[in-house]
Every structure is written in C-alpha cells, then in structure tokens.
C-alpha cells in the first residue's frame, strides 16, 4: 500500500492540483484513464510540501518523539527515583519505528504501542504515553471508522491494564507510604481515566479527519466517473453523428451521380442526331451537380463548427412535398417512374426526410442497376397508425447486396429501425426489385 495515499485504496491527488487516475490494486478502478479534473491547489506551501513527502512528515514526528523521550532519559539519569536509564533509552528507541510506520501499518503499530505503554507503566517510563494517541489517530485516518472504534476499545482495555500495573508499582516508590493519596484505587482510576479520555479525543479527531478524506476522495472518484461517462457519451454521439452524415452524404452523392451519369450518357447518345436534346440533358446534369454541391456544403457546414464558411445557406430538409420533383428528375434521367400517394401525410420533418431518403435511395438503385426497366412505381400509403412505402421495378436484374448498394440498403434499414419499423428489400417473384418499408406513426391527439 502506498503511504502517500490519503487512505488505502483511494486515488492520490498530485500537488499540481490535477486528479489523475493511477490506482493501486485495491481500488478496482481502471488505470490510465485519459480524463483529468482540474482541482484547486491546496492551501499552504509547507502543507503541500509535506503532503508530497509523507516520509519527511513521519520522520519529523518521530524526531519530536525521540526528543520527548530524551528529556525523560535525562531526568532518569539525574533523579534517584526514576527507572534505569537503559530502560528509558530502550523504550524510546523502540517507540521511534512505531511513530515512523504508523501511516503504513496503523493497526500493527497501534498494537505495538499498547504493548510498549504497558511495559513503560511497569518500568516507570512516561514517554510511551504518546504512542497510543499517535497510532490510534493514524487508524482513524487511514482505516475505516469501525476499525478505529474497535481499536479504541482495545486501547481502553490496554489503558486499564497499564493503570493496574502503574497502581501496583506506586506503593513501591520511595516515600509512597507517607503519602496517603498513593492508594491503589486512586492511582489506577486517575491513570486509566486520563488515558481513556485522551485516547477518545485522538480517536474522534482521527475518525473525523479520515471521514473527511474518504468523503473528498469519493467525491473526486465520482467526478472522475462522471467525466469518463461524459467523454464516453460524447464519443458515442460523435460516432452517431458521423454515421448520420455518412448516410446523408451517401444518399445525396449516390443519387446525384447516378442521375448525372444517366443524363450525360443520354446526351452523348443523342448528340449526333438531336443536339438540342443533348444540350438540354447536359444542362440538367449541370443543374443537378450544382444542387448536389450546395447540399453537400450545407451538410459539411452544419458540422464544421469552426465558422470558416459563414456564407453557407440554410434550407429545410426535403420531405414528402419534394417527392414529385424527385420523381420528375428521375424521369428526365430516363427512368419511367410513377408516383401514387393515399391518405393524409403526417407533418413530421424527420419522418418525411426518412420517407424521402427511402424513395431516393431505391430509385437511385433502380437507375443504376435496372436501367432497362419499363416501369418503376412508388407508392405511399398513410394510415392512422403507419405509413407504408413501396418501390417496385420490372428491370431484368436486381441490385446486389454488396458494395455501395449494400451500404445504401443498410442505411435504409437503420433509418427504418430508428422508428421501430420494418424494411423488406429483395427480388420480386417474377422479375425486378421490390423495397417495402413500414413506419409506425405517432399522431397528435390535439
């Protein structure tokens, strides 16, 4: 376990005020997460420095304890009724590792501190009274609250034992018989009550600091989790947007190129005998190209987001009202298309765009793969619950399910699936190709 962590299993917060996601084995969180959270710098230059160097902090505390123990060693050296000097020095040296390692092994060090305080009570040393306070504070900070209170119970039991040992030793001290206050019960009660009160204060402070650290760490982890979820949602939304743009670009460009190719081939075939028809076909091809270029610019301008082209015009997406013009365009390109609609259309721009793209993609496939078709029918049937779109042709061949056509059909399936509808695309029983889409409607009750 890393001693620099605010508590075992939490993420470390670097001094630069950036929350990273390097974790240890007990955290269970994924390491190397790409997101960072900007955090304010902790107050105090010295505090930040000591936070970055926990071993220095522990060493300073251990040094203070050694100085405290050295004072009692000096007193033991000059006072006649003090314990042996070697015992005081040995207990002081034994307590230094307890203070130094209390952050890394708080429970073990607290147990050793209780052992040392009992031994010190038997010998008569006093410096060890700091050890249970420092270690139980560490337990409250770096271990769960329950462990801290269990340790407090164990420390209280050790304080009772140490009080008994000290009370049993008190009558043996020089001059104890002349002092009536040195009775066994009085010494035991005073020592034990004082030790338990100080132990309780240290436990309360430690658990309060530890709870705050764990609460802040939980908030930071939650914030990091929300940041990761935000980034994941942004990636998903970006992928969906790229897919939508690719689908729109495919429908627009594939349709326009198919019409332009058909018009230019017709113009080339009729140029020797009917030059005026060839010129008219080439004019329509150029008009189709310009319209396609403008639509592509609108698509790209709506997602560029850099403000580079402020002159891009805005226009509504095509809908059911544009279907007659679409059919006329394909008819001029040489595809015999007929359009029939029944029922009352639902004025939903997104639904109308879906219907328009279904018809556009189906007619584009028919123009590219069934140019010899003698009849292509487009039928729209609006009911109170659904709209049914059927496109049929009697061409000698049917589109394959690979290449651009496969992607076009896949795009149609996704458009229909968005509304929870059904799409059927395949060869007819006799000859030709048939596309049938059924989309459920959500009509307003007003």
C-alpha positions as CSV (number, residue, x, y, z in Angstrom):
1,X,0.0,0.0,0.0
2,X,1.4,3.4,-0.9
3,X,1.9,5.5,2.2
4,X,1.2,8.7,0.2
5,X,-2.4,7.8,-0.4
6,X,-4.9,9.6,1.8
7,X,-6.4,6.3,2.8
8,X,-5.9,2.7,1.5
9,X,-7.4,2.2,-1.9
10,X,-8.1,5.8,-2.9
11,X,-6.6,7.8,-5.7
12,X,-3.7,10.1,-4.9
13,X,-4.1,13.8,-5.6
14,X,-0.9,15.3,-7.0
15,X,0.3,18.7,-5.7
16,X,-0.2,20.4,-9.0
17,X,-4.0,20.2,-8.4
18,X,-4.7,17.6,-11.1
19,X,-6.6,14.5,-10.4
20,X,-5.1,11.6,-12.2
21,X,-6.4,8.0,-12.3
22,X,-3.3,6.0,-11.4
23,X,-4.7,3.4,-9.0
24,X,-3.4,0.6,-6.8
25,X,-4.5,-2.9,-6.8
26,X,-7.3,-2.4,-4.3
27,X,-9.1,0.4,-5.9
28,X,-10.7,-1.6,-8.6
29,X,-10.8,1.4,-11.0
30,X,-9.3,1.2,-14.4
31,X,-5.8,2.7,-14.5
32,X,-4.6,5.0,-17.2
33,X,-7.9,6.8,-17.7
34,X,-7.5,9.6,-20.2
35,X,-9.5,12.3,-18.4
36,X,-8.2,14.8,-15.9
37,X,-10.0,17.0,-13.5
38,X,-8.6,20.4,-12.7
39,X,-8.6,20.9,-8.9
40,X,-7.7,24.0,-6.9
41,X,-4.3,24.0,-5.3
42,X,-4.3,23.0,-1.6
43,X,-3.6,26.0,0.7
44,X,-0.2,26.5,2.3
45,X,3.2,26.0,0.7
46,X,4.6,24.0,3.6
47,X,1.5,21.9,3.9
48,X,1.7,21.0,0.2
49,X,5.3,20.1,0.5
50,X,4.8,17.9,3.5
51,X,1.8,16.3,1.7
52,X,4.1,15.4,-1.2
53,X,6.7,14.0,1.2
54,X,4.9,11.9,3.8
55,X,8.1,10.1,4.9
56,X,9.6,13.5,5.8
57,X,6.5,14.3,7.9
58,X,6.7,10.9,9.7
59,X,10.4,11.4,10.3
60,X,9.8,14.8,11.8
61,X,7.1,13.4,14.1
62,X,9.4,10.5,15.1
63,X,12.2,13.0,15.8
64,X,9.9,15.0,18.1
65,X,9.0,11.8,19.9
66,X,12.7,11.0,20.4
67,X,13.3,14.4,21.8
68,X,10.4,13.9,24.2
69,X,11.9,10.5,25.2
70,X,15.4,12.1,25.5
71,X,14.0,14.6,28.1
72,X,12.9,11.7,30.3
73,X,16.2,9.9,29.8
74,X,18.0,13.0,31.1
75,X,15.6,13.1,34.1
76,X,16.2,9.4,34.7
77,X,19.9,10.0,34.7
78,X,19.8,12.6,37.5
79,X,16.8,11.6,39.5
80,X,17.2,8.9,42.1
81,X,13.6,7.5,42.0
82,X,13.4,7.2,38.2
83,X,13.7,3.9,36.2
84,X,17.1,2.8,34.9
85,X,18.5,4.9,32.1
86,X,19.0,1.9,29.8
87,X,15.3,1.0,30.0
88,X,14.2,4.6,29.2
89,X,16.5,4.7,26.2
90,X,15.4,1.2,25.0
91,X,11.7,2.2,25.2
92,X,12.3,5.5,23.4
93,X,14.2,3.8,20.6
94,X,11.5,1.1,20.3
95,X,8.8,3.7,20.0
96,X,10.5,5.6,17.1
97,X,9.7,2.9,14.5
98,X,6.1,2.8,15.8
99,X,5.7,6.5,15.0
100,X,7.6,6.3,11.8
101,X,5.5,3.4,10.4
102,X,2.1,4.3,11.8
103,X,0.9,5.6,8.4
104,X,1.8,2.5,6.6
105,X,0.8,-0.1,9.2
106,X,-1.6,1.7,11.6
107,X,-3.2,-1.3,13.2
108,X,0.0,-3.2,13.8
109,X,1.7,0.0,15.2
110,X,-1.2,0.6,17.5
111,X,-0.9,-2.9,18.9
112,X,2.8,-2.4,19.5
113,X,2.1,1.0,21.1
114,X,-0.2,-0.7,23.6
115,X,2.5,-3.2,24.4
116,X,5.0,-0.5,25.0
117,X,2.7,1.5,27.2
118,X,2.1,-1.5,29.4
119,X,5.9,-2.1,29.6
120,X,6.5,1.5,30.3
121,X,4.0,1.5,33.1
122,X,5.7,-1.4,34.7
123,X,9.1,0.2,34.4
124,X,8.0,3.8,35.2
125,X,8.8,5.5,32.0
126,X,6.5,8.2,30.7
127,X,7.4,8.9,27.1
128,X,5.3,6.0,25.8
129,X,2.0,7.7,26.6
130,X,2.2,9.5,23.2
131,X,2.4,6.3,21.2
132,X,-1.3,5.1,21.6
133,X,-2.5,8.6,20.8
134,X,-0.4,9.0,17.6
135,X,-1.2,5.5,16.3
136,X,-5.0,5.5,17.0
137,X,-5.2,8.8,15.2
138,X,-3.5,7.1,12.2
139,X,-6.0,4.2,12.5
140,X,-8.9,6.7,12.3
141,X,-7.4,8.5,9.3
142,X,-6.2,5.5,7.2
143,X,-8.6,2.8,8.2
144,X,-12.4,2.6,8.3
145,X,-14.3,4.2,11.2
146,X,-15.3,0.8,12.5
147,X,-11.7,-0.3,12.8
148,X,-10.9,2.9,14.7
149,X,-13.6,2.4,17.3
150,X,-12.6,-1.3,17.7
151,X,-9.1,-0.1,18.3
152,X,-10.3,2.4,20.8
153,X,-11.9,-0.4,22.7
154,X,-8.7,-2.4,22.6
155,X,-6.7,0.7,23.6
156,X,-9.1,1.3,26.6
157,X,-8.5,-2.3,27.7
158,X,-4.7,-1.7,27.4
159,X,-5.1,1.5,29.4
160,X,-6.9,-0.4,32.2
161,X,-4.1,-3.0,32.3
162,X,-1.4,-0.2,32.2
163,X,-3.3,1.6,35.0
164,X,-3.3,-1.6,37.1
165,X,0.4,-2.1,36.5
166,X,1.2,1.5,37.4
167,X,-1.0,1.4,40.5
168,X,0.7,-1.8,41.6
169,X,4.1,-0.2,41.2
170,X,3.1,3.0,43.0
171,X,3.4,1.7,46.7
172,X,6.9,0.5,45.9
173,X,8.1,4.0,45.1
174,X,10.3,5.8,47.7
175,X,8.1,7.9,50.0
176,X,4.9,6.3,48.8
177,X,3.9,5.1,52.3
178,X,3.9,8.6,53.7
179,X,1.6,9.9,51.1
180,X,-2.0,8.8,51.6
181,X,-3.0,9.7,48.1
182,X,-1.0,7.0,46.6
183,X,-3.6,4.3,47.3
184,X,-4.1,1.6,44.7
185,X,-7.6,2.5,43.5
186,X,-6.9,6.2,43.3
187,X,-3.7,5.8,41.2
188,X,-5.4,3.2,39.0
189,X,-8.5,5.4,38.4
190,X,-6.6,8.6,37.7
191,X,-4.2,6.9,35.3
192,X,-6.9,4.9,33.5
193,X,-9.4,7.7,33.2
194,X,-6.8,10.2,31.9
195,X,-5.6,7.7,29.3
196,X,-9.1,6.8,28.1
197,X,-10.1,10.5,27.8
198,X,-7.0,11.3,25.7
199,X,-7.5,8.2,23.7
200,X,-11.1,9.1,23.0
201,X,-10.1,12.6,21.8
202,X,-7.5,11.2,19.5
203,X,-10.0,8.7,18.1
204,X,-12.6,11.4,17.5
205,X,-10.1,13.6,15.7
206,X,-8.7,10.8,13.6
207,X,-12.1,9.5,12.5
208,X,-13.2,13.0,11.7
209,X,-10.2,13.6,9.5
210,X,-10.4,10.2,8.0
211,X,-14.1,10.5,7.2
212,X,-13.4,13.8,5.5
213,X,-10.6,12.4,3.4
214,X,-12.7,9.4,2.4
215,X,-15.7,11.7,1.6
216,X,-13.5,14.0,-0.6
217,X,-11.9,11.0,-2.3
218,X,-15.4,9.6,-3.0
219,X,-16.4,12.9,-4.5
220,X,-13.3,13.0,-6.7
221,X,-13.9,9.5,-7.8
222,X,-17.5,10.3,-8.6
223,X,-16.4,13.4,-10.5
224,X,-13.9,11.3,-12.4
225,X,-16.5,8.7,-13.2
226,X,-18.9,11.4,-14.5
227,X,-16.1,12.8,-16.6
228,X,-15.4,9.4,-18.1
229,X,-19.1,8.9,-18.7
230,X,-19.4,12.3,-20.3
231,X,-16.4,11.5,-22.6
232,X,-17.9,8.2,-23.5
233,X,-21.3,9.8,-24.3
234,X,-19.5,12.4,-26.4
235,X,-17.7,9.7,-28.3
236,X,-21.0,7.8,-28.9
237,X,-22.7,10.9,-30.0
238,X,-19.8,11.8,-32.3
239,X,-19.9,8.3,-33.8
240,X,-23.7,8.5,-34.4
241,X,-23.3,11.9,-36.0
242,X,-20.5,10.7,-38.3
243,X,-22.7,7.8,-39.2
244,X,-25.6,10.1,-39.9
245,X,-23.5,12.4,-42.0
246,X,-22.0,9.5,-43.9
247,X,-25.5,8.1,-44.6
248,X,-26.7,11.5,-45.8
249,X,-23.7,12.0,-48.0
250,X,-24.1,8.6,-49.5
251,X,-27.8,9.2,-50.3
252,X,-27.1,12.7,-51.8
253,X,-24.0,11.9,-53.8
254,X,-25.0,8.4,-55.0
255,X,-28.4,9.8,-56.2
256,X,-26.9,12.8,-57.9
257,X,-24.1,11.0,-59.6
258,X,-26.4,8.3,-60.9
259,X,-28.7,11.0,-62.4
260,X,-25.8,12.9,-63.8
261,X,-24.3,9.8,-65.4
262,X,-27.6,8.8,-66.9
263,X,-28.1,12.4,-68.3
264,X,-24.6,12.6,-69.7
265,X,-24.9,9.2,-71.3
266,X,-28.2,10.2,-72.9
267,X,-26.7,13.4,-74.1
268,X,-23.8,11.6,-75.7
269,X,-26.1,9.2,-77.4
270,X,-28.4,11.9,-78.8
271,X,-25.8,14.5,-79.7
272,X,-25.3,13.4,-83.3
273,X,-29.0,13.5,-84.3
274,X,-30.6,15.7,-81.6
275,X,-28.1,18.2,-80.4
276,X,-30.7,20.3,-78.8
277,X,-31.8,17.4,-76.6
278,X,-28.2,16.7,-75.7
279,X,-27.7,20.3,-74.6
280,X,-30.9,20.1,-72.5
281,X,-29.7,16.9,-70.9
282,X,-26.2,18.4,-70.2
283,X,-27.9,21.5,-68.7
284,X,-30.0,19.3,-66.4
285,X,-26.8,17.4,-65.4
286,X,-25.0,20.6,-64.5
287,X,-28.0,21.8,-62.6
288,X,-28.1,18.5,-60.6
289,X,-24.4,18.9,-59.9
290,X,-24.7,22.4,-58.6
291,X,-27.7,21.4,-56.4
292,X,-25.7,18.5,-55.1
293,X,-22.7,20.6,-54.4
294,X,-24.8,23.1,-52.4
295,X,-26.4,20.3,-50.4
296,X,-23.0,18.8,-49.6
297,X,-21.8,22.2,-48.5
298,X,-24.8,22.5,-46.2
299,X,-24.1,19.1,-44.7
300,X,-20.4,19.9,-44.1
301,X,-21.1,23.5,-42.9
302,X,-23.6,22.2,-40.3
303,X,-20.9,20.1,-38.6
304,X,-17.7,22.0,-39.3
305,X,-18.1,24.1,-36.2
306,X,-15.2,26.4,-36.9
307,X,-17.1,29.2,-38.5
308,X,-15.0,29.0,-41.6
309,X,-17.8,29.4,-44.1
310,X,-20.3,31.9,-43.0
311,X,-21.9,32.1,-46.4
312,X,-23.4,28.6,-46.3
313,X,-27.1,28.9,-46.9
314,X,-29.6,27.2,-44.8
315,X,-32.5,25.2,-46.2
316,X,-35.1,22.8,-44.9
317,X,-34.5,19.1,-45.3
318,X,-36.5,17.5,-48.2
319,X,-39.9,16.0,-47.3
320,X,-42.9,14.4,-48.9
321,X,-43.7,17.6,-50.8
322,X,-40.4,17.2,-52.8
323,X,-41.2,13.7,-53.9
324,X,-42.9,14.8,-57.2
325,X,-39.8,16.8,-58.1
326,X,-37.6,13.8,-57.3
327,X,-39.7,11.6,-59.5
328,X,-39.6,14.1,-62.3
329,X,-35.8,14.3,-62.0
330,X,-35.5,10.5,-62.4
331,X,-38.0,10.5,-65.3
332,X,-35.8,13.0,-67.1
333,X,-32.9,10.8,-66.5
334,X,-34.7,8.0,-68.4
335,X,-36.3,6.0,-65.6
336,X,-40.1,5.6,-66.1
337,X,-41.3,6.4,-62.6
338,X,-44.9,6.8,-61.4
339,X,-45.9,8.1,-58.0
340,X,-49.0,7.5,-56.1
341,X,-49.9,8.6,-52.6
342,X,-53.0,7.9,-50.5
343,X,-54.0,9.0,-47.1
344,X,-53.1,12.1,-45.1
345,X,-49.4,12.6,-44.5
346,X,-48.1,13.3,-41.0
347,X,-46.2,16.6,-40.9
348,X,-43.1,15.3,-39.1
349,X,-39.9,16.7,-40.7
350,X,-37.7,13.8,-39.5
351,X,-40.3,11.2,-40.7
352,X,-40.7,13.0,-44.0
353,X,-36.9,13.1,-44.5
354,X,-36.8,9.3,-43.9
355,X,-39.5,8.6,-46.4
356,X,-37.8,10.9,-49.0
357,X,-34.4,9.2,-48.5
358,X,-36.0,5.7,-48.8
359,X,-37.6,6.7,-52.1
360,X,-34.4,8.4,-53.3
361,X,-32.1,5.5,-52.5
362,X,-34.5,3.0,-54.1
363,X,-34.8,5.0,-57.3
364,X,-31.1,5.5,-57.4
365,X,-30.5,1.7,-57.2
366,X,-33.1,1.2,-59.9
367,X,-31.4,3.7,-62.2
368,X,-28.0,2.2,-61.6
369,X,-28.9,-1.5,-61.7
370,X,-32.1,-1.7,-63.7
371,X,-31.8,1.0,-66.5
372,X,-33.9,-1.2,-68.9
373,X,-36.9,-1.2,-66.6
374,X,-40.1,-0.3,-68.3
375,X,-42.0,0.6,-65.1
376,X,-41.0,1.8,-61.7
377,X,-43.7,2.5,-59.2
378,X,-43.5,4.5,-56.0
379,X,-46.5,4.1,-53.6
380,X,-47.0,5.8,-50.3
381,X,-49.9,4.8,-48.1
382,X,-50.7,6.8,-45.0
383,X,-53.0,5.3,-42.4
384,X,-53.8,6.3,-38.8
385,X,-51.0,4.1,-37.5
386,X,-48.4,3.6,-40.2
387,X,-47.0,4.8,-43.4
388,X,-46.1,2.2,-46.0
389,X,-43.6,2.9,-48.7
390,X,-43.3,0.5,-51.7
391,X,-40.9,0.9,-54.6
392,X,-41.0,-1.7,-57.4
393,X,-39.4,-2.1,-60.8
394,X,-39.5,-4.7,-63.5
395,X,-35.9,-4.5,-64.5
396,X,-34.2,-7.6,-65.8
397,X,-31.6,-7.6,-63.0
398,X,-31.8,-6.9,-59.3
399,X,-29.3,-5.0,-57.2
400,X,-26.6,-7.0,-55.4
401,X,-26.2,-6.8,-51.7
402,X,-22.5,-5.8,-51.8
403,X,-20.7,-2.6,-52.5
404,X,-22.4,0.8,-52.5
405,X,-25.9,-0.8,-52.9
406,X,-25.3,-2.9,-49.8
407,X,-24.4,0.2,-47.8
408,X,-27.4,2.0,-49.2
409,X,-29.7,-0.8,-48.1
410,X,-28.0,-0.9,-44.7
411,X,-28.6,2.9,-44.4
412,X,-32.3,2.4,-45.2
413,X,-32.6,-0.4,-42.6
414,X,-31.1,1.9,-39.9
415,X,-33.4,4.7,-40.9
416,X,-36.4,2.4,-40.6
417,X,-35.1,0.8,-37.4
418,X,-34.9,4.3,-35.8
419,X,-38.7,4.5,-36.0
420,X,-39.2,0.8,-35.0
421,X,-40.4,-0.1,-38.4
422,X,-39.7,-2.9,-40.8
423,X,-37.9,-3.0,-44.2
424,X,-38.0,-5.6,-46.9
425,X,-35.7,-5.4,-49.9
426,X,-35.3,-8.2,-52.4
427,X,-36.1,-9.5,-55.8
428,X,-39.7,-9.9,-56.9
429,X,-41.2,-13.2,-57.7
430,X,-41.3,-12.6,-61.5
431,X,-38.6,-10.1,-62.2
432,X,-37.3,-6.8,-60.9
433,X,-36.7,-5.5,-57.4
434,X,-39.0,-4.5,-54.6
435,X,-38.5,-2.3,-51.5
436,X,-41.2,-2.2,-48.8
437,X,-40.9,-0.1,-45.6
438,X,-43.5,0.2,-42.9
439,X,-43.0,3.0,-40.4
440,X,-45.3,3.4,-37.3
441,X,-46.8,6.9,-36.7
442,X,-47.3,9.0,-33.6
443,X,-50.2,11.3,-34.4
444,X,-51.0,14.2,-32.1
445,X,-54.2,13.8,-30.1
446,X,-55.0,17.5,-30.2
